[in-house]
């Protein structure tokens, strides 16, 4: 499946117009939520930028790279209706925002296009958007869908790490409570969270109890980043070191740092 680059570029431009109108209408109609909604808009645009930076490093056609940018634009489109309806971005208190994004794409975006474009969006956009917030993704997927899913997940994680660190350091106009999912403070790190990251395994959100658990979860994303270019970008920007500095001093922190940074060094030096 390969849409000619010129048609893919036209599609990207049209999706951008649709996206700007869709999001603009929601923000204009919800003045009280303009700040958090604007934060999600900024996140989307930064994920788009990260995707553009990563595209030259992936083994895909020009058109596949363009679909990567389309996916970056629409991956969180559900966040805007989620906040308006529920007053929160916390999925566990509202709905799965990725599934809502798929619903909106299916409801509002796909009907704009002819069957050929629809088919491309169904195969190259729906799956990456649906899977972008999953803890893990299926082993068996079509090659293009798998590539685009990995691209979106990596670009998304880069900006989430940046956003979380900015909030923790008080550099963002967002209360820390908004990202910590109601977790308790203190200096503890749950054993289950610690053990999962030390084993290079995904962390279950349901196992988190403390704010430090959330930071450790973020550090553990190093094992889930697929593209070396994305991992190098995370390292070059000092995001993991910045997050680790907010963990309590002690043996757990030291062992986590050794485990994660040794893994990154070995992987990038292969």
ChimeraX commands (.cxc) that place a marker at each C-alpha (Angstrom):
marker #1 position 0.00,0.00,0.00 radius 0.5
marker #1 position 1.73,3.16,-1.19 radius 0.5
marker #1 position -0.02,6.43,-1.95 radius 0.5
marker #1 position 2.07,8.61,-4.31 radius 0.5
marker #1 position 4.00,11.25,-2.34 radius 0.5
marker #1 position 2.21,14.18,-3.97 radius 0.5
marker #1 position -1.21,12.80,-2.99 radius 0.5
marker #1 position 0.03,11.95,0.49 radius 0.5
marker #1 position 1.32,15.52,0.89 radius 0.5
marker #1 position -2.04,16.92,-0.24 radius 0.5
marker #1 position -3.74,14.66,2.28 radius 0.5
marker #1 position -1.47,15.90,5.07 radius 0.5
marker #1 position -2.35,19.50,4.22 radius 0.5
marker #1 position -6.07,18.71,4.22 radius 0.5
marker #1 position -5.87,16.81,7.52 radius 0.5
marker #1 position -4.05,19.79,9.03 radius 0.5
marker #1 position -6.88,22.11,7.97 radius 0.5
marker #1 position -9.44,19.70,9.44 radius 0.5
marker #1 position -7.41,19.36,12.65 radius 0.5
marker #1 position -7.03,23.12,13.10 radius 0.5
marker #1 position -10.77,23.67,12.58 radius 0.5
marker #1 position -11.79,20.79,14.87 radius 0.5
marker #1 position -9.51,21.79,17.73 radius 0.5
marker #1 position -10.06,25.52,17.26 radius 0.5
marker #1 position -13.83,25.14,17.49 radius 0.5
marker #1 position -13.55,23.15,20.73 radius 0.5
marker #1 position -11.15,25.61,22.37 radius 0.5
marker #1 position -13.25,28.62,21.27 radius 0.5
marker #1 position -16.37,27.03,22.76 radius 0.5
marker #1 position -14.69,26.16,26.07 radius 0.5
marker #1 position -12.97,29.26,27.38 radius 0.5
marker #1 position -12.60,27.86,30.90 radius 0.5
marker #1 position -10.67,24.89,29.59 radius 0.5
marker #1 position -8.56,26.88,27.15 radius 0.5
marker #1 position -5.33,26.40,29.13 radius 0.5
marker #1 position -5.37,22.58,29.49 radius 0.5
marker #1 position -6.77,22.19,25.97 radius 0.5
marker #1 position -4.04,24.47,24.67 radius 0.5
marker #1 position -1.48,22.32,26.46 radius 0.5
marker #1 position -2.71,19.27,24.54 radius 0.5
marker #1 position -2.61,21.21,21.30 radius 0.5
marker #1 position 1.00,22.17,22.00 radius 0.5
marker #1 position 1.82,18.53,22.77 radius 0.5
marker #1 position 0.36,17.41,19.45 radius 0.5
marker #1 position 2.39,19.95,17.51 radius 0.5
marker #1 position 5.58,18.93,19.31 radius 0.5
marker #1 position 4.91,15.26,18.53 radius 0.5
marker #1 position 4.52,16.33,14.92 radius 0.5
marker #1 position 7.93,18.05,15.10 radius 0.5
marker #1 position 9.54,14.97,16.67 radius 0.5
marker #1 position 8.03,12.80,13.97 radius 0.5
marker #1 position 9.46,15.04,11.25 radius 0.5
marker #1 position 12.90,14.74,12.88 radius 0.5
marker #1 position 12.68,10.95,13.07 radius 0.5
marker #1 position 11.26,10.33,9.59 radius 0.5
marker #1 position 14.62,10.52,7.76 radius 0.5
marker #1 position 15.98,7.77,10.05 radius 0.5
marker #1 position 13.28,5.16,9.43 radius 0.5
marker #1 position 13.25,2.56,6.69 radius 0.5
marker #1 position 10.10,3.65,4.92 radius 0.5
marker #1 position 8.98,5.39,1.76 radius 0.5
marker #1 position 8.40,9.13,1.55 radius 0.5
marker #1 position 4.65,8.50,1.68 radius 0.5
marker #1 position 4.99,6.41,4.83 radius 0.5
marker #1 position 6.83,9.29,6.47 radius 0.5
marker #1 position 4.01,11.64,5.50 radius 0.5
marker #1 position 1.49,9.27,7.06 radius 0.5
marker #1 position 3.66,9.34,10.18 radius 0.5
marker #1 position 3.04,13.09,10.32 radius 0.5
marker #1 position -0.69,12.62,9.71 radius 0.5
marker #1 position -0.77,10.16,12.60 radius 0.5
marker #1 position 1.07,12.60,14.85 radius 0.5
marker #1 position -1.57,15.24,14.11 radius 0.5
marker #1 position -4.57,13.04,14.94 radius 0.5
marker #1 position -3.21,10.67,17.59 radius 0.5
marker #1 position -4.62,12.70,20.49 radius 0.5
marker #1 position -7.64,14.22,18.77 radius 0.5
marker #1 position -9.81,12.45,21.35 radius 0.5
marker #1 position -8.15,14.39,24.18 radius 0.5
marker #1 position -10.20,17.49,23.37 radius 0.5
marker #1 position -13.63,15.86,23.57 radius 0.5
marker #1 position -12.40,13.86,26.57 radius 0.5
marker #1 position -11.63,17.01,28.53 radius 0.5
marker #1 position -14.83,18.78,27.54 radius 0.5
marker #1 position -16.96,15.80,28.55 radius 0.5
marker #1 position -15.14,14.61,31.67 radius 0.5
marker #1 position -13.03,17.56,32.83 radius 0.5
marker #1 position -9.89,15.42,32.97 radius 0.5
marker #1 position -7.21,13.85,30.78 radius 0.5
marker #1 position -6.95,10.84,33.11 radius 0.5
marker #1 position -8.11,7.82,31.12 radius 0.5
marker #1 position -8.83,5.79,34.26 radius 0.5
marker #1 position -11.31,8.47,35.36 radius 0.5
marker #1 position -12.93,8.96,31.96 radius 0.5
marker #1 position -12.27,6.92,28.81 radius 0.5
marker #1 position -9.46,5.52,26.70 radius 0.5
marker #1 position -8.41,8.61,24.76 radius 0.5
marker #1 position -6.85,6.56,21.94 radius 0.5
marker #1 position -10.12,4.72,21.35 radius 0.5
marker #1 position -11.96,8.05,21.39 radius 0.5
marker #1 position -9.47,9.39,18.83 radius 0.5
marker #1 position -10.23,6.44,16.57 radius 0.5
marker #1 position -13.96,7.09,16.96 radius 0.5
marker #1 position -13.55,10.76,15.97 radius 0.5
marker #1 position -11.34,9.93,12.99 radius 0.5
marker #1 position -13.90,7.38,11.83 radius 0.5
marker #1 position -16.84,9.70,12.46 radius 0.5
marker #1 position -15.51,13.04,11.24 radius 0.5
marker #1 position -12.36,12.59,9.15 radius 0.5
marker #1 position -12.86,9.49,7.00 radius 0.5
marker #1 position -16.16,10.64,5.42 radius 0.5
marker #1 position -14.26,13.54,3.78 radius 0.5
marker #1 position -12.41,11.24,1.41 radius 0.5
marker #1 position -12.84,8.90,-1.53 radius 0.5
marker #1 position -12.54,5.11,-1.00 radius 0.5
marker #1 position -8.83,5.00,-1.91 radius 0.5
marker #1 position -7.83,7.64,0.66 radius 0.5
marker #1 position -10.18,6.09,3.22 radius 0.5
marker #1 position -8.51,2.73,2.71 radius 0.5
marker #1 position -5.06,4.22,3.27 radius 0.5
marker #1 position -6.20,5.97,6.46 radius 0.5
marker #1 position -7.85,2.80,7.72 radius 0.5
marker #1 position -4.68,0.77,7.20 radius 0.5
marker #1 position -2.00,3.34,8.04 radius 0.5
marker #1 position -3.60,5.64,10.62 radius 0.5
marker #1 position -6.28,3.84,12.62 radius 0.5
marker #1 position -3.99,1.11,13.98 radius 0.5
marker #1 position -1.10,3.38,15.09 radius 0.5
marker #1 position -3.54,5.78,16.77 radius 0.5
marker #1 position -5.38,2.93,18.50 radius 0.5
marker #1 position -2.12,1.44,19.81 radius 0.5
marker #1 position -0.15,4.55,20.68 radius 0.5
marker #1 position -0.99,4.45,24.40 radius 0.5
marker #1 position -0.91,0.68,24.94 radius 0.5
marker #1 position 1.64,-0.77,27.35 radius 0.5
marker #1 position 2.69,-3.21,24.63 radius 0.5
marker #1 position 1.80,-3.74,20.97 radius 0.5
marker #1 position 1.03,-7.00,19.13 radius 0.5
marker #1 position 3.93,-9.00,17.71 radius 0.5
marker #1 position 2.13,-9.76,14.48 radius 0.5
marker #1 position 1.24,-6.67,12.46 radius 0.5
marker #1 position 1.51,-5.60,8.84 radius 0.5
marker #1 position 4.94,-4.08,8.20 radius 0.5
marker #1 position 3.79,-0.53,7.41 radius 0.5
marker #1 position 1.37,-0.41,10.35 radius 0.5
marker #1 position 4.06,-1.70,12.69 radius 0.5
marker #1 position 6.59,0.86,11.47 radius 0.5
marker #1 position 4.11,3.73,11.84 radius 0.5
marker #1 position 2.98,2.53,15.26 radius 0.5
marker #1 position 6.57,2.44,16.50 radius 0.5
marker #1 position 7.26,5.87,15.02 radius 0.5
marker #1 position 4.23,7.43,16.71 radius 0.5
marker #1 position 4.92,5.79,20.07 radius 0.5
marker #1 position 8.56,6.96,20.06 radius 0.5
marker #1 position 7.72,10.55,19.06 radius 0.5
marker #1 position 4.91,10.67,21.63 radius 0.5
marker #1 position 7.16,9.39,24.41 radius 0.5
marker #1 position 9.85,11.95,23.66 radius 0.5
marker #1 position 7.44,14.81,24.24 radius 0.5
marker #1 position 5.72,13.21,27.22 radius 0.5
marker #1 position 9.11,12.84,28.92 radius 0.5
marker #1 position 9.83,16.49,28.14 radius 0.5
marker #1 position 6.44,17.60,29.44 radius 0.5
marker #1 position 6.63,15.57,32.65 radius 0.5
marker #1 position 10.09,16.90,33.47 radius 0.5
marker #1 position 8.97,20.45,32.76 radius 0.5
marker #1 position 5.98,20.09,35.07 radius 0.5
marker #1 position 8.00,18.48,37.87 radius 0.5
marker #1 position 10.55,21.31,37.67 radius 0.5
marker #1 position 7.80,23.92,37.79 radius 0.5
marker #1 position 8.61,25.25,34.33 radius 0.5
marker #1 position 5.17,24.51,32.87 radius 0.5
marker #1 position 1.94,26.31,33.67 radius 0.5
marker #1 position 0.40,23.02,34.81 radius 0.5
marker #1 position -0.03,21.75,38.40 radius 0.5
marker #1 position 2.03,18.64,39.16 radius 0.5
marker #1 position -1.16,16.96,40.36 radius 0.5
marker #1 position -2.39,16.95,36.76 radius 0.5
marker #1 position 0.28,14.49,35.67 radius 0.5
marker #1 position 0.65,12.35,38.78 radius 0.5
marker #1 position -2.75,10.66,38.43 radius 0.5
marker #1 position -3.66,11.13,42.09 radius 0.5
marker #1 position -0.63,9.17,43.32 radius 0.5
marker #1 position 0.73,9.70,46.84 radius 0.5
marker #1 position 3.84,11.74,47.54 radius 0.5
marker #1 position 6.74,10.70,49.75 radius 0.5
marker #1 position 10.11,9.10,49.11 radius 0.5
marker #1 position 9.06,5.55,48.35 radius 0.5
marker #1 position 9.36,3.47,45.17 radius 0.5
marker #1 position 7.10,0.42,44.96 radius 0.5
marker #1 position 8.95,-2.88,44.73 radius 0.5
marker #1 position 6.82,-4.07,41.79 radius 0.5
marker #1 position 7.59,-0.95,39.78 radius 0.5
marker #1 position 11.28,-1.13,40.64 radius 0.5
marker #1 position 11.51,-4.84,39.79 radius 0.5
marker #1 position 9.73,-4.41,36.45 radius 0.5
marker #1 position 12.10,-1.68,35.27 radius 0.5
marker #1 position 15.18,-3.51,36.52 radius 0.5
marker #1 position 14.04,-6.49,34.43 radius 0.5
marker #1 position 13.42,-4.28,31.40 radius 0.5
marker #1 position 9.73,-5.12,31.50 radius 0.5
marker #1 position 6.73,-2.82,30.97 radius 0.5
marker #1 position 5.24,-1.24,34.07 radius 0.5
marker #1 position 1.56,-1.70,34.81 radius 0.5
marker #1 position -0.18,1.55,35.68 radius 0.5
marker #1 position -2.31,-0.37,38.16 radius 0.5
marker #1 position 0.82,-1.21,40.19 radius 0.5
marker #1 position 1.71,2.43,40.80 radius 0.5
marker #1 position 1.16,3.82,44.29 radius 0.5
marker #1 position 3.56,6.74,44.61 radius 0.5
marker #1 position 4.63,9.70,42.51 radius 0.5
marker #1 position 8.10,8.22,42.36 radius 0.5
marker #1 position 6.59,5.15,40.72 radius 0.5
marker #1 position 5.40,7.36,37.87 radius 0.5
marker #1 position 8.91,8.78,37.42 radius 0.5
marker #1 position 10.38,5.26,37.42 radius 0.5
marker #1 position 7.78,4.22,34.83 radius 0.5
marker #1 position 8.96,7.09,32.64 radius 0.5
marker #1 position 12.59,6.04,33.04 radius 0.5
marker #1 position 11.62,2.50,32.07 radius 0.5
marker #1 position 10.39,3.77,28.71 radius 0.5
marker #1 position 14.03,3.59,27.61 radius 0.5
marker #1 position 13.49,-0.13,27.07 radius 0.5
marker #1 position 10.41,0.48,24.90 radius 0.5
marker #1 position 11.88,3.08,22.52 radius 0.5
marker #1 position 12.26,1.37,19.16 radius 0.5
marker #1 position 14.35,3.68,17.00 radius 0.5
marker #1 position 17.92,4.40,18.03 radius 0.5
marker #1 position 17.53,7.94,16.70 radius 0.5
marker #1 position 14.70,8.49,19.19 radius 0.5
marker #1 position 16.70,7.02,22.06 radius 0.5
marker #1 position 19.68,9.19,21.15 radius 0.5
marker #1 position 17.46,12.27,21.06 radius 0.5
marker #1 position 16.17,11.48,24.54 radius 0.5
marker #1 position 19.75,11.11,25.75 radius 0.5
marker #1 position 21.00,14.26,24.02 radius 0.5
marker #1 position 18.28,16.33,25.68 radius 0.5
marker #1 position 19.07,14.96,29.14 radius 0.5
marker #1 position 15.46,13.98,29.83 radius 0.5
marker #1 position 16.17,10.73,31.66 radius 0.5
marker #1 position 18.88,12.25,33.82 radius 0.5
marker #1 position 16.56,15.13,34.65 radius 0.5
marker #1 position 13.79,12.80,35.74 radius 0.5
marker #1 position 16.13,10.56,37.71 radius 0.5
marker #1 position 17.36,13.59,39.68 radius 0.5
marker #1 position 13.87,13.85,41.18 radius 0.5
marker #1 position 14.01,10.38,42.70 radius 0.5
marker #1 position 15.14,10.02,46.33 radius 0.5
marker #1 position 18.81,9.28,46.87 radius 0.5
marker #1 position 19.52,5.68,47.76 radius 0.5
marker #1 position 20.27,2.20,46.51 radius 0.5
marker #1 position 17.16,1.84,44.34 radius 0.5
marker #1 position 17.86,5.03,42.44 radius 0.5
marker #1 position 21.52,4.16,41.92 radius 0.5
marker #1 position 20.71,0.67,40.66 radius 0.5
marker #1 position 17.99,1.99,38.36 radius 0.5
marker #1 position 20.36,4.56,36.87 radius 0.5
marker #1 position 23.07,1.94,36.36 radius 0.5
marker #1 position 20.65,-0.48,34.72 radius 0.5
marker #1 position 19.04,2.07,32.38 radius 0.5
marker #1 position 22.08,4.06,31.34 radius 0.5
marker #1 position 24.21,0.96,30.82 radius 0.5
marker #1 position 21.49,-0.46,28.56 radius 0.5
marker #1 position 21.34,2.77,26.56 radius 0.5
marker #1 position 25.12,3.01,26.20 radius 0.5
marker #1 position 25.44,-0.60,25.04 radius 0.5
marker #1 position 22.56,-0.28,22.60 radius 0.5
marker #1 position 23.72,2.96,20.99 radius 0.5
marker #1 position 27.31,1.72,20.70 radius 0.5
marker #1 position 26.47,-1.51,18.89 radius 0.5
marker link #1:1,2 radius 0.2
marker link #1:2,3 radius 0.2
marker link #1:3,4 radius 0.2
marker link #1:4,5 radius 0.2
marker link #1:5,6 radius 0.2
marker link #1:6,7 radius 0.2
marker link #1:7,8 radius 0.2
marker link #1:8,9 radius 0.2
marker link #1:9,10 radius 0.2
marker link #1:10,11 radius 0.2
marker link #1:11,12 radius 0.2
marker link #1:12,13 radius 0.2
marker link #1:13,14 radius 0.2
marker link #1:14,15 radius 0.2
marker link #1:15,16 radius 0.2
marker link #1:16,17 radius 0.2
marker link #1:17,18 radius 0.2
marker link #1:18,19 radius 0.2
marker link #1:19,20 radius 0.2
marker link #1:20,21 radius 0.2
marker link #1:21,22 radius 0.2
marker link #1:22,23 radius 0.2
marker link #1:23,24 radius 0.2
marker link #1:24,25 radius 0.2
marker link #1:25,26 radius 0.2
marker link #1:26,27 radius 0.2
marker link #1:27,28 radius 0.2
marker link #1:28,29 radius 0.2
marker link #1:29,30 radius 0.2
marker link #1:30,31 radius 0.2
marker link #1:31,32 radius 0.2
marker link #1:32,33 radius 0.2
marker link #1:33,34 radius 0.2
marker link #1:34,35 radius 0.2
marker link #1:35,36 radius 0.2
marker link #1:36,37 radius 0.2
marker link #1:37,38 radius 0.2
marker link #1:38,39 radius 0.2
marker link #1:39,40 radius 0.2
marker link #1:40,41 radius 0.2
marker link #1:41,42 radius 0.2
marker link #1:42,43 radius 0.2
marker link #1:43,44 radius 0.2
marker link #1:44,45 radius 0.2
marker link #1:45,46 radius 0.2
marker link #1:46,47 radius 0.2
marker link #1:47,48 radius 0.2
marker link #1:48,49 radius 0.2
marker link #1:49,50 radius 0.2
marker link #1:50,51 radius 0.2
marker link #1:51,52 radius 0.2
marker link #1:52,53 radius 0.2
marker link #1:53,54 radius 0.2
marker link #1:54,55 radius 0.2
marker link #1:55,56 radius 0.2
marker link #1:56,57 radius 0.2
marker link #1:57,58 radius 0.2
marker link #1:58,59 radius 0.2
marker link #1:59,60 radius 0.2
marker link #1:60,61 radius 0.2
marker link #1:61,62 radius 0.2
marker link #1:62,63 radius 0.2
marker link #1:63,64 radius 0.2
marker link #1:64,65 radius 0.2
marker link #1:65,66 radius 0.2
marker link #1:66,67 radius 0.2
marker link #1:67,68 radius 0.2
marker link #1:68,69 radius 0.2
marker link #1:69,70 radius 0.2
marker link #1:70,71 radius 0.2
marker link #1:71,72 radius 0.2
marker link #1:72,73 radius 0.2
marker link #1:73,74 radius 0.2
marker link #1:74,75 radius 0.2
marker link #1:75,76 radius 0.2
marker link #1:76,77 radius 0.2
marker link #1:77,78 radius 0.2
marker link #1:78,79 radius 0.2
marker link #1:79,80 radius 0.2
marker link #1:80,81 radius 0.2
marker link #1:81,82 radius 0.2
marker link #1:82,83 radius 0.2
marker link #1:83,84 radius 0.2
marker link #1:84,85 radius 0.2
marker link #1:85,86 radius 0.2
marker link #1:86,87 radius 0.2
marker link #1:87,88 radius 0.2
marker link #1:88,89 radius 0.2
marker link #1:89,90 radius 0.2
marker link #1:90,91 radius 0.2
marker link #1:91,92 radius 0.2
marker link #1:92,93 radius 0.2
marker link #1:93,94 radius 0.2
marker link #1:94,95 radius 0.2
marker link #1:95,96 radius 0.2
marker link #1:96,97 radius 0.2
marker link #1:97,98 radius 0.2
marker link #1:98,99 radius 0.2
marker link #1:99,100 radius 0.2
marker link #1:100,101 radius 0.2
marker link #1:101,102 radius 0.2
marker link #1:102,103 radius 0.2
marker link #1:103,104 radius 0.2
marker link #1:104,105 radius 0.2
marker link #1:105,106 radius 0.2
marker link #1:106,107 radius 0.2
marker link #1:107,108 radius 0.2
marker link #1:108,109 radius 0.2
marker link #1:109,110 radius 0.2
marker link #1:110,111 radius 0.2
marker link #1:111,112 radius 0.2
marker link #1:112,113 radius 0.2
marker link #1:113,114 radius 0.2
marker link #1:114,115 radius 0.2
marker link #1:115,116 radius 0.2
marker link #1:116,117 radius 0.2
marker link #1:117,118 radius 0.2
marker link #1:118,119 radius 0.2
marker link #1:119,120 radius 0.2
marker link #1:120,121 radius 0.2
marker link #1:121,122 radius 0.2
marker link #1:122,123 radius 0.2
marker link #1:123,124 radius 0.2
marker link #1:124,125 radius 0.2
marker link #1:125,126 radius 0.2
marker link #1:126,127 radius 0.2
marker link #1:127,128 radius 0.2
marker link #1:128,129 radius 0.2
marker link #1:129,130 radius 0.2
marker link #1:130,131 radius 0.2
marker link #1:131,132 radius 0.2
marker link #1:132,133 radius 0.2
marker link #1:133,134 radius 0.2
marker link #1:134,135 radius 0.2
marker link #1:135,136 radius 0.2
marker link #1:136,137 radius 0.2
marker link #1:137,138 radius 0.2
marker link #1:138,139 radius 0.2
marker link #1:139,140 radius 0.2
marker link #1:140,141 radius 0.2
marker link #1:141,142 radius 0.2
marker link #1:142,143 radius 0.2
marker link #1:143,144 radius 0.2
marker link #1:144,145 radius 0.2
marker link #1:145,146 radius 0.2
marker link #1:146,147 radius 0.2
marker link #1:147,148 radius 0.2
marker link #1:148,149 radius 0.2
marker link #1:149,150 radius 0.2
marker link #1:150,151 radius 0.2
marker link #1:151,152 radius 0.2
marker link #1:152,153 radius 0.2
marker link #1:153,154 radius 0.2
marker link #1:154,155 radius 0.2
marker link #1:155,156 radius 0.2
marker link #1:156,157 radius 0.2
marker link #1:157,158 radius 0.2
marker link #1:158,159 radius 0.2
marker link #1:159,160 radius 0.2
marker link #1:160,161 radius 0.2
marker link #1:161,162 radius 0.2
marker link #1:162,163 radius 0.2
marker link #1:163,164 radius 0.2
marker link #1:164,165 radius 0.2
marker link #1:165,166 radius 0.2
marker link #1:166,167 radius 0.2
marker link #1:167,168 radius 0.2
marker link #1:168,169 radius 0.2
marker link #1:169,170 radius 0.2
marker link #1:170,171 radius 0.2
marker link #1:171,172 radius 0.2
marker link #1:172,173 radius 0.2
marker link #1:173,174 radius 0.2
marker link #1:174,175 radius 0.2
marker link #1:175,176 radius 0.2
marker link #1:176,177 radius 0.2
marker link #1:177,178 radius 0.2
marker link #1:178,179 radius 0.2
marker link #1:179,180 radius 0.2
marker link #1:180,181 radius 0.2
marker link #1:181,182 radius 0.2
marker link #1:182,183 radius 0.2
marker link #1:183,184 radius 0.2
marker link #1:184,185 radius 0.2
marker link #1:185,186 radius 0.2
marker link #1:186,187 radius 0.2
marker link #1:187,188 radius 0.2
marker link #1:188,189 radius 0.2
marker link #1:189,190 radius 0.2
marker link #1:190,191 radius 0.2
marker link #1:191,192 radius 0.2
marker link #1:192,193 radius 0.2
marker link #1:193,194 radius 0.2
marker link #1:194,195 radius 0.2
marker link #1:195,196 radius 0.2
marker link #1:196,197 radius 0.2
marker link #1:197,198 radius 0.2
marker link #1:198,199 radius 0.2
marker link #1:199,200 radius 0.2
marker link #1:200,201 radius 0.2
marker link #1:201,202 radius 0.2
marker link #1:202,203 radius 0.2
marker link #1:203,204 radius 0.2
marker link #1:204,205 radius 0.2
marker link #1:205,206 radius 0.2
marker link #1:206,207 radius 0.2
marker link #1:207,208 radius 0.2
marker link #1:208,209 radius 0.2
marker link #1:209,210 radius 0.2
marker link #1:210,211 radius 0.2
marker link #1:211,212 radius 0.2
marker link #1:212,213 radius 0.2
marker link #1:213,214 radius 0.2
marker link #1:214,215 radius 0.2
marker link #1:215,216 radius 0.2
marker link #1:216,217 radius 0.2
marker link #1:217,218 radius 0.2
marker link #1:218,219 radius 0.2
marker link #1:219,220 radius 0.2
marker link #1:220,221 radius 0.2
marker link #1:221,222 radius 0.2
marker link #1:222,223 radius 0.2
marker link #1:223,224 radius 0.2
marker link #1:224,225 radius 0.2
marker link #1:225,226 radius 0.2
marker link #1:226,227 radius 0.2
marker link #1:227,228 radius 0.2
marker link #1:228,229 radius 0.2
marker link #1:229,230 radius 0.2
marker link #1:230,231 radius 0.2
marker link #1:231,232 radius 0.2
marker link #1:232,233 radius 0.2
marker link #1:233,234 radius 0.2
marker link #1:234,235 radius 0.2
marker link #1:235,236 radius 0.2
marker link #1:236,237 radius 0.2
marker link #1:237,238 radius 0.2
marker link #1:238,239 radius 0.2
marker link #1:239,240 radius 0.2
marker link #1:240,241 radius 0.2
marker link #1:241,242 radius 0.2
marker link #1:242,243 radius 0.2
marker link #1:243,244 radius 0.2
marker link #1:244,245 radius 0.2
marker link #1:245,246 radius 0.2
marker link #1:246,247 radius 0.2
marker link #1:247,248 radius 0.2
marker link #1:248,249 radius 0.2
marker link #1:249,250 radius 0.2
marker link #1:250,251 radius 0.2
marker link #1:251,252 radius 0.2
marker link #1:252,253 radius 0.2
marker link #1:253,254 radius 0.2
marker link #1:254,255 radius 0.2
marker link #1:255,256 radius 0.2
marker link #1:256,257 radius 0.2
marker link #1:257,258 radius 0.2
marker link #1:258,259 radius 0.2
marker link #1:259,260 radius 0.2
marker link #1:260,261 radius 0.2
marker link #1:261,262 radius 0.2
marker link #1:262,263 radius 0.2
marker link #1:263,264 radius 0.2
marker link #1:264,265 radius 0.2
marker link #1:265,266 radius 0.2
marker link #1:266,267 radius 0.2
marker link #1:267,268 radius 0.2
marker link #1:268,269 radius 0.2
marker link #1:269,270 radius 0.2
view
